Amino acid sequence: MPKPSAPKLDMEYEALLAYAVEAAFEAGKVMRKHFTRKLRVREKGKLGLVTNADIEAEAVALKVLKKAQPHFALLTEETHSKGTMGSKDLGMWIVDPLDGTTNFVHRFPMFCTTIAAQVGKEIVAAVTYHPILDDLYTAVRGKGAYVNGTRMKVSSTAKICESLLSTGFTYQQHKALHTEMSSFEKLSGSARAVRRPGSAALDLAYTARGVFDGFWERHLSPWDVAAGSLLVSEAGGMVTDFDGDKFNAHGDEVLASNGLLHKQIMRKI
């Protein structure tokens, strides 16, 4: 039997997007079902919370993705599966079934499912689904970014004093809390306001949408940022590490902005 080949054509990337959308919708159904119910919650050491909704949402999403592209590897938050059905050489699904679990546990409606397809070193398709608002964010590399079918564009804010920014703080507070609070203080003194909603995937989606003018965070995982990074870049924004170097979804830092404010934010963090 010939070895499967990785998707290369734009048409195939569109197909990957369609499967990711289906998987995200299935996970969204699980979140809506459990949102007002009593949850089974446990601590993942110093990595945050996990609930029965996270596990169930991941299961239904992976069922769709494995059937759609069985030769892809898998990188997911809850099971950390790698290469379960295939090889990274062919492609990989990067999945966070419920980004913003602490918000979910406390009934704060800022959480989502986020799914990216990676081929080679590139994120080629991305979905972030906010089930409470029924907002679907999508992107295919080179084809633009959309929310509910309407093309997105990053903001045109050029002065940091007029900006609305967003950030997040790592659960591993012993590592970086002082540094994170220092960055927060500097940018709070420069921007119109800084928000901390608690879902990196939604922060990136809102940056792509032009709601936030920029977002930064340390110590994230690939499933937090892979889809959102493509949303921002396809909406005309800029995504790098804190030094302004090329963004790597498997790295440790993300700075996303409308591009106009990128260097100003970078100097503060």
MONORFEN-V573167 format. One record per run of one state. SS is the DSSP state (@ for helix, = for strand, . for the rest). FROM is the first residue (numbers start at 1). LEN is the number of residues. If there is no record, write none. Layout:
ss=SS from=FROM len=LEN
ss=SS from=FROM len=LEN
This chain:
ss=. from=1 len=9
ss=@ from=10 len=25
ss=. from=35 len=6
ss== from=41 len=3
ss=. from=44 len=5
ss== from=49 len=3
ss=@ from=52 len=17
ss=. from=69 len=3
ss== from=72 len=5
ss=. from=77 len=10
ss== from=87 len=13
ss=. from=100 len=1
ss=@ from=101 len=5
ss=. from=106 len=6
ss== from=112 len=8
ss=. from=120 len=2
ss== from=122 len=9
ss=. from=131 len=4
ss== from=135 len=6
ss=. from=141 len=4
ss== from=145 len=3
ss=. from=148 len=2
ss== from=150 len=2
ss=. from=152 len=8
ss=@ from=160 len=3
ss=. from=163 len=1
ss== from=164 len=4
ss=. from=168 len=5
ss=@ from=173 len=16
ss=. from=189 len=4
ss== from=193 len=3
ss=. from=196 len=4
ss=@ from=200 len=10
ss=. from=210 len=4
ss== from=214 len=5
ss=. from=219 len=3
ss=@ from=222 len=13
ss=. from=235 len=3
ss== from=238 len=3
ss=. from=241 len=5
ss== from=246 len=1
ss=. from=247 len=6
ss== from=253 len=5
ss=. from=258 len=4
ss=@ from=262 len=7
ss=. from=269 len=1
